[in-house]
Amino acid sequence: MDLVDYFRDGEVADALLAMQRDGAALVPWILRESVRAELGREISRLPFAQAVKAPGRVRQNFDYCAFLGTVPVYPQLEGLRLAIQQLIRSSGVMLRSEDAECWLANDTAVQCYQSRGGISGHLDPSRFVTIIAILTIEGGGTLEVLAARGGPVLKSLRLQPGDLALLRGAANHGEKTSQQRPFHWVSTLAGQSRTSVMFRYNVTPEKPLPGLVYANAPLSPPDI
């Protein structure tokens, strides 16, 4: 695999360090237009489902299609999964006690947000460690890091097509402080829909979670 077929030059290592410091960071316009176009055509054929109501205070409004491990049938999405894994692992960045070269993109979720869609303030589950990588395929939105579930906002990322957002995941050997996973929320820009592909390192893929279902496995994808 040649990364230049998928990505333009971008300051991925610097962004990973900024993610570690601030909770999230952005590598703008890194995904090539030709890849976005091919993905868009393939994504239109995915078996989407509507996200169910999350437990507790989290509000979510989007459609999703998730895969555990290898993405079957959809070669563009599987190629992107392998490419983003190689991109992160080749950065040479050490995050906490973890080297980025140990990161696996073994949990893939395509999410489609309609206008006014999004997810309210939440933490990603602790099974998703080190790095959460989110590529915007179509449309625009914001991802904001919060001091607590309801705010205030500590850092705001404006998401545009081709951008790579990096969100800090849990520590790989158990999260001991509140400084690991950041509270964050996601929203679309006014009058726009947004399609994104999210890649996470799931360290307990054998344990199902209620609410959502992987398209290629009898397991449930993570709660929020």
SVG drawing of the C-alpha trace seen along z (x, -y; Angstrom):
<svg xmlns="http://www.w3.org/2000/svg" viewBox="-34 -27 43 40">
<polyline fill="none" stroke="black" stroke-width="0.4" points="0.0,0.0 1.2,-3.5 0.0,-6.2 0.3,-8.9 -2.6,-7.2 -4.8,-8.1 -3.4,-11.1 -1.7,-14.4 1.2,-15.6 0.0,-16.5 1.5,-17.2 0.2,-14.0 2.9,-13.7 2.4,-17.3 -1.4,-16.7 -1.0,-13.6 1.1,-15.5 -1.5,-18.3 -4.2,-15.7 -2.4,-14.3 -2.1,-17.8 -5.5,-19.2 -7.8,-16.2 -8.3,-16.7 -6.5,-18.0 -7.1,-18.5 -5.1,-17.6 -6.9,-19.6 -7.6,-18.5 -5.4,-15.3 -7.7,-12.8 -7.4,-13.0 -10.4,-14.0 -10.3,-10.9 -10.5,-8.7 -13.4,-10.7 -15.3,-10.3 -14.8,-6.6 -15.7,-6.3 -18.8,-8.3 -20.1,-5.9 -19.4,-2.9 -20.8,-4.5 -24.1,-5.0 -24.5,-1.2 -23.9,-0.5 -26.7,1.1 -27.2,-1.9 -29.3,-1.7 -30.5,-4.5 -28.6,-4.9 -30.8,-4.0 -31.3,-6.4 -28.2,-6.3 -28.5,-5.7 -28.6,-8.5 -28.2,-12.1 -26.6,-11.6 -28.7,-12.6 -27.6,-11.3 -29.1,-11.7 -27.4,-9.9 -27.4,-6.8 -24.5,-4.4 -22.9,-1.3 -20.1,0.3 -17.6,3.1 -15.4,5.1 -12.0,6.0 -11.7,6.4 -14.4,4.6 -15.7,7.2 -17.4,6.6 -16.5,2.9 -12.9,2.6 -12.6,-1.2 -13.5,-1.3 -11.2,1.6 -8.4,-0.1 -8.9,-3.3 -8.9,-1.3 -5.5,0.1 -4.2,-3.2 -5.2,-5.2 -3.7,-2.5 -0.4,-2.7 -0.5,-6.5 -0.9,-6.6 1.6,-3.8 4.3,-5.3 4.1,-8.7 6.8,-7.7 4.9,-9.4 4.9,-8.1 1.6,-8.8 1.7,-8.3 3.3,-4.9 2.0,-3.8 3.8,-4.0 1.5,-5.0 2.9,-2.1 0.9,0.2 -2.4,-1.3 -4.9,0.9 -7.9,-0.4 -10.0,2.7 -13.3,0.9 -14.8,-1.1 -18.0,-3.2 -19.5,-5.2 -21.8,-7.9 -24.3,-10.0 -25.6,-13.1 -28.5,-15.0 -28.9,-18.8 -29.1,-19.4 -27.8,-15.9 -25.1,-15.1 -24.2,-13.7 -24.4,-15.7 -21.6,-15.8 -20.2,-12.3 -17.1,-10.2 -16.2,-7.4 -16.1,-4.0 -12.8,-3.1 -12.4,-0.1 -11.3,-2.5 -7.7,-3.4 -5.0,-5.8 -6.3,-7.4 -9.7,-7.9 -9.3,-8.9 -12.3,-10.6 -12.2,-11.4 -14.9,-13.7 -16.1,-12.5 -18.9,-14.9 -20.4,-18.0 -19.3,-20.0 -19.5,-20.0 -17.8,-20.8 -16.2,-18.6 -15.7,-20.4 -13.7,-19.3 -15.5,-20.1 -14.5,-20.6 -17.5,-18.6 -20.5,-16.9 -22.3,-20.2 -19.3,-22.5 -17.7,-24.9 -15.9,-24.4 -12.1,-24.0 -11.3,-23.5 -13.3,-23.6 -12.5,-21.9 -14.3,-22.9 -14.6,-19.8 -14.6,-20.0 -14.4,-17.3 -11.0,-15.6 -10.1,-16.7 -8.7,-14.2 -9.8,-14.8 -7.8,-13.0 -9.5,-12.5 -7.6,-11.2 -8.8,-7.7 -8.4,-6.0 -5.1,-4.8 -4.3,-1.3 -3.7,0.1 -6.7,-1.3 -7.7,-4.9 -6.6,-6.4 -7.4,-10.1 -10.0,-12.3 -7.3,-13.7 -7.5,-10.8 -10.8,-10.6 -12.2,-14.1 -15.8,-15.0 -16.9,-16.2 -19.8,-16.8 -20.4,-16.6 -22.7,-18.7 -23.4,-19.5 -23.1,-23.0 -26.3,-24.9 -28.2,-23.5 -25.6,-20.8 -25.5,-17.0 -22.2,-15.3 -20.7,-11.8 -17.7,-10.7 -15.7,-7.5 -14.3,-6.8 -11.6,-4.3 -10.9,-3.1 -8.7,-0.6 -11.1,1.7 -9.2,3.7 -12.2,5.9 -13.9,6.7 -15.3,9.9 -17.5,8.1 -20.8,6.8 -22.4,3.6 -26.2,2.9 -27.9,0.7 -26.0,1.0 -25.0,3.9 -21.9,4.5 -22.7,5.3 -20.2,8.2 -20.4,9.7 -23.0,10.7 -21.7,8.0 -22.9,4.5 -20.8,1.5 -19.8,-0.8 -22.2,-2.8 -21.6,-6.5"/>
</svg>
